[in-house]
C-alpha cells in the first residue's frame, strides 16, 4: 500500500511539473501540491517514529531482562555478604565495617523515618494553637487578574481605582503563520 501511494504521488508530481529546487508557489494548485507534500512527509515521520518505537521497546525489554538477571545475582551476593557480616558482628559486637580491595561491607546507623499524615497534623497543630508551624503559600490569582484589570500601553491598569498594577508586563506578539494539514 505504501509503495502504491508513493508511485501515485510521484505521478502527480510529474503531472504538475514540480521541481523542489528553487520552487515558488504561484497558484492554488501549487499551494495544494505543497500541502500534499507536507502531509506525505508527516506520514513518513509517523512511520519512522513507529518503527523506531517498536525497536526501542524490544531493546528496552532486552535491557530490562538482562538487568533483572544481574540484579538477582547482585542480591544473592549481597545476601551472602550480609550473612558473613552478621557472623563477624556475632563474634565481635564492636564490628562496624571491613575494607576490602573491591569495596567495603559495613553496618550503618540510619536516621529515623518520619511519616506524616498532613491532614491530621494540620488539625492537631491548629488545635494546639501552633499555627506558626503551618506554612501558607501566597501567589497571585492570574486568571482573576486578567478578567479584572485592563491592558493599557503594555501595563496593567485597574479601572476601578485608576492605578497601574506593578509586576506585570504585557508584550504584544506578531501573528504566527501556520499550516494545517487535513487528515
VENRA-V957401 format. One line per field, one symbol per residue. ss: DSSP state (H for helix, E for strand, C for the rest). phi: phi as a letter, one per 30 degrees, with the letter a starting at -180 (. if undefined). Layout:
ss: ???
phi: ???
This chain:
ss: CHHHHHHHHHHHHHHCCCCCCCCCCCCHHHHHHHHHHHHHHHHHHHHHHHHHHHHHHHHHHHHHHHHHHHHHHHHHHHHHHHHHHHHHHHHCCCCCEEEECCEEEECCCCCCCCCCCHHHHHHHHHHCCCHHHCCCCCCCCHHHHHHHCEEECCEEEECCCCEEECCCCCCCCCCCCCCCCCC
phi: .ddddddddddddddchcbedhdbdcadddddeddddddeddddddddddddddddddddddddddddddddddeddddddddddddddddbeddcabcbeclbcacbdcddccccceddddeddddchcddccccccadddddddddcccbhibcbcddcicdcdjbbccdbddcdbcccdd
